Amino acid sequence: MARRQRTAIFDAVHAAGRELSASSVMFHAAMAEKFGLTVTDWRAWDIVLRHGPFTAGKFAQWTGLTPGAVTGLIDRLAKAGAVERVRDTEDRRKVLVRAVQQPSHRPLKDSLFAPLLQAVEKLYAGYSDDQLRMIADFMTRMSVLIRQQMAELRRRPDHG
């Protein structure tokens, strides 16, 4: 009986995770559209905002894209005014991709995210500090796991 209950809990968490993932992708696709970007471009810009600046090679690792695909991605983001290419101050041979937060985009971005952020804060208020720490730990570990699986997926030969 306990094993069946545990399996049911796993199934419920898995289903909730899939639903959250799908909802998140669709939300970010709608946000990207507001800025004239694809959802991949939009999320990649967020990666640069949070973790950059970095080289195109490091950007490829973060996104899981091939170096050629990342070059196109950087070109599109640069054209949209979201990133710029700059020389590394420590090694002038290297070029870094750095996020640009255009003032013209910031009010729109802030106003579009504000309702979601307010709703999320209300949701968080229903959890204890310990529960929130556990949720943050789970999300962090899940992000690492997904990046590892994405890298593994890229190494596998295509089928079809």
C-alpha positions in Angstrom: 0.0 0.0 0.0 2.8 2.5 0.9 4.6 1.8 -2.4 1.4 2.4 -4.3 0.9 5.7 -2.4 4.5 6.7 -3.1 4.0 6.0 -6.8 0.8 8.0 -6.8 2.7 11.0 -5.3 5.5 10.6 -7.8 2.9 10.6 -10.6 1.2 13.7 -9.2 4.5 15.6 -8.9 5.5 14.6 -12.4 2.1 15.7 -13.8 2.3 19.0 -11.9 5.8 19.6 -13.2 4.7 19.0 -16.8 1.8 21.4 -16.4 4.1 24.0 -14.8 6.6 23.6 -17.6 4.0 23.9 -20.4 2.4 27.0 -18.7 5.8 28.6 -18.3 6.8 28.0 -21.9 3.5 29.5 -23.2 3.8 32.5 -20.9 7.3 33.2 -22.0 6.3 32.8 -25.7 3.7 35.4 -25.1 6.2 37.7 -23.4 8.8 37.1 -26.2 6.2 38.1 -28.8 5.7 41.5 -27.1 9.4 42.2 -27.7 9.5 40.7 -31.2 11.7 37.8 -30.1 11.2 34.0 -30.3 10.8 32.2 -27.0 14.3 30.8 -27.4 15.8 34.2 -27.9 13.8 35.6 -25.0 15.0 32.9 -22.6 18.5 33.2 -23.8 18.4 36.9 -23.1 17.4 36.1 -19.6 20.3 33.7 -19.3 22.7 36.5 -20.3 21.0 38.9 -17.9 21.4 36.6 -15.0 24.7 34.8 -15.7 26.6 36.8 -18.3 28.6 38.3 -19.7 30.3 35.3 -21.3 31.9 34.0 -24.5 29.8 32.6 -27.3 31.1 29.1 -26.3 30.0 29.5 -22.7 26.6 30.8 -24.0 26.3 27.7 -26.1 26.9 25.6 -23.0 24.2 27.5 -21.1 21.6 27.3 -23.8 22.5 23.8 -25.1 22.7 25.1 -28.6 25.4 24.4 -31.2 28.0 27.1 -31.7 26.5 27.9 -35.1 23.1 28.3 -33.7 24.4 30.5 -30.9 26.0 32.8 -33.4 22.6 33.3 -35.1 21.0 33.8 -31.7 23.5 36.4 -30.7 23.0 38.2 -34.0 19.2 38.3 -33.5 19.6 39.5 -29.9 22.1 42.1 -30.9 19.8 43.3 -33.7 16.9 43.5 -31.1 19.2 45.6 -28.8 19.1 43.0 -26.1 22.9 42.1 -26.1 26.1 43.5 -27.4 29.5 42.0 -28.3 32.3 43.5 -26.3 36.0 42.8 -25.9 37.1 41.0 -22.8 39.1 43.5 -20.7 41.4 40.7 -19.4 42.0 39.0 -22.7 41.4 41.3 -25.7 41.3 38.3 -28.1 38.0 37.2 -26.5 34.7 38.6 -27.3 32.0 38.6 -24.7 28.2 38.7 -25.0 26.8 41.2 -22.6 23.1 42.0 -21.9 21.8 45.4 -22.7 18.8 46.5 -20.7 17.5 49.2 -23.0 15.6 51.9 -21.1 12.9 51.8 -23.7 12.3 48.1 -23.0 12.5 48.3 -19.2 9.1 50.0 -18.5 7.3 47.6 -20.8 9.1 44.6 -19.3 8.4 45.8 -15.8 4.7 46.5 -16.5 4.2 43.1 -18.2 5.8 41.1 -15.4 4.3 43.2 -12.5 1.0 41.3 -12.3 2.7 37.9 -12.3 5.2 39.0 -9.7 2.5 40.3 -7.5 0.5 37.0 -7.8 3.6 34.9 -7.1 4.4 36.9 -4.0 0.8 36.2 -2.8 1.3 32.5 -3.5 4.7 32.5 -1.6 2.9 34.1 1.4 1.0 30.8 1.9 4.2 28.9 2.6 6.5 28.8 5.6 10.2 29.9 5.3 11.2 26.2 5.5 8.8 25.2 2.8 10.0 28.1 0.5 13.6 27.0 1.1 12.6 23.4 0.1 10.9 24.7 -3.0 13.9 26.8 -4.0 16.2 23.8 -3.4 14.0 21.6 -5.6 13.8 24.1 -8.4 17.6 24.7 -8.3 18.3 20.9 -8.4 15.7 20.4 -11.1 17.3 23.2 -13.2 20.7 21.5 -12.9 19.2 18.1 -13.8 17.5 19.5 -16.9 20.7 21.2 -18.1 22.6 17.9 -17.6 19.9 16.0 -19.5 19.9 18.6 -22.3 23.6 18.2 -22.7 23.2 14.4 -22.9 20.4 14.8 -25.4 22.6 16.9 -27.6 25.3 14.1 -27.6 22.9 11.4 -28.7 22.5 10.6 -32.4 19.3 11.8 -34.1 16.7 9.1 -34.8 14.4 9.6 -37.7 
